[in-house]
Amino acid sequence: MKRTTGNLIIITLVVLTLIIWLVFPPIKDGAENYARAYAGEVIGSMVIVLMACSLFISTRPKWAEPFFGGLDKMYGTHRRTSTAAFLLMFAHLLIVPITIVNLRLGNYLAMIAFLGIVAIVLPTLAPRIPFLNKLTGNTYEGWKSLHRYIGIFFIIGFIHSLTVNAPSAFIGISWTQIFFIIGTASYLYTEFFGQFFKKYTAYTVEAVNHPNPSTTEVVLRAKKDPIQKQRAGQFLFVRFPKEKTLAESHPFTIASAPQEDVLRVTIKACGDYTRHLFSNLQAGMDAVVEGAYGMFDYKTGGQKQIWVAGGIGVTPFLSFIRNLEADLAFDIDFYYTVRHREEAIFVDEIKAAAKKNPRLKAHIRFSATDGSLTVDDIAKNAGGNISGHHVYMCGPLPMVQAFEKKFIEAGVTAGNIHYEEFNFR
């Protein structure tokens, strides 16, 4: 199944929206500024369609993952559709005729919806602007709490469209109403009713380990039935409901193998949430797990593979290694790079796996002493030509983007480059 189908469907819906409004234009009843009002309705309808798609993706439908290439890629689509809707909203505001006399309810609702969406979206697009930081406390938790209100302003924005003095367009408005229903249902499902339908699984924290001074390994055991069978390299959402600071759901890669009777997640303390988890999470605490998600799977790649892990990005590869079959069917060069030796985790396990599986070659790199890993180094180790290799990467986004560019320059096709992205914001 093509992993861009979901994006193509969204583009098709937006184009179809434009076509419907062009084929079935509003009734031209002699009103002033008809052309501007018409254009405003078209753009407003496209905003509703895009926002509805964003809200639908926020429900995290597992069945839709193959159409996008995984939930992490779905959230990339979510950002793009939200940004496009945000920019079109400004275009709508600039185009529609506005008067300060005889204001109707819809005009006030428009201002409420506009200001509300701006307050929610801008901290995502420009998180480092000081006054925007105050809205979220410059934390993921603050941003996520603020983001929960987006559906309310979506609903207000649609009601605005029905309560302004705009040209009548039954077909166009009826089409837009379909997406209003989809968006509203998605929002209500995510914020209120999802807990009654989604598969949330109760776990207990069996053990909390610290493989180095900044990393936590959490071992989770199901209280009853475990989550649905997962593949190596997937991730889950987990929260610890009885610990206030840890009650918010966060995504973490599953580091254990699917056949294990426990789930292991390995977490670097790099933010308020993860630092609090490092210091305060204890064995015996309750956990709620949702998942597994993701399509980061080396078994779908070619025979010759290159794995690149940066820092805590080693976690999906730990799951891969712990799930290796005795007769490994791939030739793999695994590069694990960290700045300092003490930052590396599970090195002995990685080396032991490589010793046991001759087709797996492990390269541990400490950039502070060995220099930064480069694609030239990787190509040299592979005999000089890596154009036919499949590449799997996980690590800081700037690192992944830089390596992706260099791999393409070295002859690796974009379709052979796979990476896991947790930049959900």
N, C-alpha and C positions, 0 to 999 in steps of 0.2 A: 504494500500500500504506500503510495507516494506521501512523503512526510510534509509536503507543502500544500496538500489538499485543503486543509483548514484555512490557510491564508487565502487561497484562491476563492474559497466559498465566501469569505468576508468581503473580498474585493468585488466579487460578483454581486453580492447583495447591495453594496454601495452603488455600483454602476446601474443595477436594476432599479434602485430608488430614483436615480436621476432620470432614467428612461421613462418610468411611470409618470413622473411629474411633467416631463416634456410631452408625452403622448396625451396625458389627461390634465391639461393646465387648469388653473383656477378660473372661475367664471369672471369674465371681464365686465364688471357692472358700472363702469365709468368712474370708479374710485380714483382719487388722486394717488400718484406714485405707485401705480399698479405694477410696473416692471420691478421696482425695488421690493415691493411687498412679495411679489411672486418669487423673486430670487431668494428673499429671506426665508420663505417657506421651504423652498427646495433645500437650502443649506441647513435649516433647522431640522428637517426630516433626516438628513444625512447624519447630523449630530446624534439624533435619537438612535439610529441604526447602529452607529459605531459604539455608543455607550452601552447599548443593549448587548452587543457582542462582548464588550469588556466585562460586563457584569455576569454574563453567562460563563465566561472563562473562569471567573472568580469562584464559581461553584466547584471547581476542580473535578470535572467529570472524567473518570478513568477511561471510559470507553472512547473518549475523543483523543486520547494521547497519540495513537498511531497516525492521526490526520495532521498532527503538528510536529511529531518527532519527539514527544515527551512533554511532561508538565513544565519543565524548565523552559522549553521553547514556547509553550503556550503562554507563559507569563511574559515572554518577549513580545509576542503578538499582542497581549493585553496592554503593554506599555505603548506600543505603536498605535493601536486603535484609540487608546485614551488620549494620546498626544494629538492625533489627527482630529479627534472630536473637540479637543480643547482649542486648537487653532481655528477650526471651522466655527466654533462658538464666537470667537472674536470677529470673524468675517460676517457672521450673522448680525452681530451687534452693530457693525459699521454700515451694513447695507440696508437693514430695515428702516423705514421712515419712523422717526421718533418725534413726538410732539409733547410739550410740557403742559398743554391744556387738555381738559377732558380725559385725564388719565383713567384707565380702566384697571380692574383687578389684575388682569394679565400683565400689565406694565410693572406693577409692584412685584408680582411673582417672578417676572423675568429678572429683576434686579436681585431678588433674594437668591434665585438659582445661580445666577452668574457669579455673584460674590462668594457664595458657598463653594461652588466648584473651583473657582480660582484659589480660594484659601486651602483647598485640599490638594489640588494638582500642582500648584507652584512649588511647594516644599519637596515634591518628588522630582520635578524638572530642575530645580535650582536649590538643592538642599543646603548649600553653604552660605546663602544670603542670610546675614545675622537676624533680621527681623522675622524671617520665615522659620528659622531654627526655633524661635520661641513658641511657635504653634505646635511643634512636635517634641520639644525638649532635646532635639538633635539625636533622637534614639529611634530604633526600629519599632519599639513598642509604642512610642508616641505617635509615630507616623501611621502605624496600623490602626490605632484607636481613632485617629482623625479620619482615616480612609473609610471607616465604617459608615460615615454619614453621607457618602457619595450618592447612595441610592435615594436618600430623601430628597436631595436637590435634583436628581434625575426626574423623580416624580413631579416635583414642583415645576420643573422646566416644561414637562409635557402639559401639565394643567395650564401653564401660561399660554401655550400654543392654542388652546381651545377657548381662551377667555380674552383674546385680543381681537381688534377689529381688522381681520385679515380676509382676503378674498376667499370665497368658498371653493373647496376642492375635495369632493367626496372621496374619489378614488385614492388620491395621494394621502389624505388624512387617514383613511381606512388602512392603507398599507403601513403607515407609520404606527398606527395603533397596535398592530401585530407585534412590533418590536418593543413598544411600550409595555405590553403584557409580558413578553419574554424577559425584558430587563427587570421589571418589577418582581416577577416571580423568582428570578435568579437572585435578586437582592434579598427578598424575604427568606428564600431557602438558605442562603449563606448565613444570614444574621440571626434567624429565628427558628426555622423549621428543619434545618439540615440535621440537627442532632437526633431527630426522630427517624431519619431515613439513611443517613450516612453510616458507614461502618467504622465506628469508633470502638477500639478494643482496649480493655482494661489490662494493664500490666503493673508489675511491681519492680521497683529498683532492687535488683539482687545484689549488685556490687558497684562500687565507685572506685575506679583506679586512676592514678596519675602517672602516666608513663614518662612525663617530664614536667618541669615546674610550671608549665602554662597550658597543659592539655589534660582533659578529662575523658576517660573511657567509662561509659555508662553501660552496664549490663542489665538488660530488661528481660523479665520472664512473664509470660502470659498468665493471668489469673485463671482463665478457663481456656477457651480456644484462641490460638494465636492469629495474627493477621493472615489474610489470604496469602497463599504461596507467592513469594517474591523471587525475582531474579537477582543474581549478583550484580552490583553496581547501582541498584535503585536507592531511593531515599524515602523517608517518611516524615510525617509531622508529629511532634511529641510535645506534650505539656505535662506539668506536674501540678494538678489542681489544688492541692492543699498547701502549696507554698506560693504565697501571693505574688512574689516577684517572678516566679517561674510558671505562672498559670497561663501565660500566653503561648499559643502554639507556634513552634518554630520548625523549619525544615533542617534535617540532618541526614547525611548519607549513612546507609547501613553498612557497617564495616564487617559484619559477620557473614558467613556463608549461608545460603538458603537452607542447607540441611541441618544447621545447628538448631538446638531446641531453645536458644535464647537469641535476643537481638542485641547487637553491640553497636553503639554509636560513639565516635571519637570526636571530641569537640575542643577547639582551641579557644582559650579565653582571650577574646579580642574586642568585646563590647560589654556594656553593662549587664546584659542578660547572661552571657557566657561566663563573665567574671563571677557573677553571683552564683551561677551554677557550679563553677569550680570550687568556690569556698563553702557552699551551703548544702549542696545535694548530698543526701545520705542514703545508705541502703535501707530498705523498708518503706520508702516513700512510694505513694501511688503515682502512676503515670497513665496517660491516655494517648494511644497511638492511632494515627490515621495513615493509611497507605497500604501497600507500597506504590510509589510512583516512579516514573522515569524510564527511558529507553536507552540508557548508556550501557551498551552490551557488546563486549569484544567478540562474542561468538557469532555475531552477524557480519564481522569483517573478513578481510582476506587472510591468506596464509601468513604473509609477512606483516608484522605489526610493530609499531613503536608506541610505547606508553610513556607519557610525561606527567609527572606529579610534582607540583610545587607546594611545599609546606603541608598544611592540613588537607590539601587536595589529594593526598595519598589514600584517603579513606575508601573510595570506590575500588581502588586497585588492591587494597587489603582484602576486600570482599572477593575480587577476582581470584587473587592468589589462594585464598582459603577455600575456593571452590574449584581449583584446578583439577582436571581429570588426570589419572595416571598416564594415559597415552595422549598427552597434549598435542592437539592437531595444528598448532600455530607456532611460528618462529617469532619470538617476542623479545625485543630489547626494551627493558623497563628502566627509565631514568627517574630517579627520585632526588630532587634537589632542594636543599634548605641552606640557609645562610651559615649557621654554626652547627657543629657536630651535636651539641646538646639538644638542638631542636628536633632532630630526627627521632622517629618513633618506630618501634617494631622492626628495627633493622635486622636483628638476628633472625627473626621469622622470615623476612624477605630473602635473606641470604640462604637460609635453610631450604626454602622453597626452590630457589634457583639451583641449588646443589642437587636437589631431588629430581628436578625437571630440566634436563640438559637443553631443551629448546627455549627455556626462559633464562635470559641473561640480565642480571641486575647490575645497574650502575648507580651507585650512591655518590652524590656530588655535594660538597660543602663549599659554597661559592666564596666564602670569606678567605679560604685557603687555596681552593682549587681553581678559582675563577668562575665566572658565570657560564652556565651551560648554553651552548649555541647550537643551532641547526647544523652548522658546519661540522661541529664535533659529532653530532648524531649521524650525519651522512658519512663521515669518514669511518666511523665504527661499522657502518652497514655496507662498506665496500665502495662508497662514493655515489651510488645511485639509489635514491629512495622514492623514485617516482611511482613505483608500483606498491608502495607500502600503505597500509591503513594506520592512521595516527589517532590515538586516544589521549586526551589531555584533561586535566583537572587541576585548578589552582587559582590564584588571584586573576581577576579578569584582565588586567593590563598584560600580565604574562601570557595568558592564553591568546589574546589578540595579537601580541607581538610574534609569538611562535607560529600562529596560523599564517600570518603574512609571509614569514620566512619559509615555512614549509611549502607554500604555494609557489614562491619564487624558486624553490629547489625542485619543482616539478610534480609535487603531490597535488592531485586534483582536489578541489574544494569538497566534492562528495565523499572523499576518503578521509576527511578530517572530522573527528567527532569529539565533542567536549560537553562537559556538564557545567551548567551555569546556574549559580545560586543568587545571582543579582536580581532578586525578585522585585525590588523596588524600581 
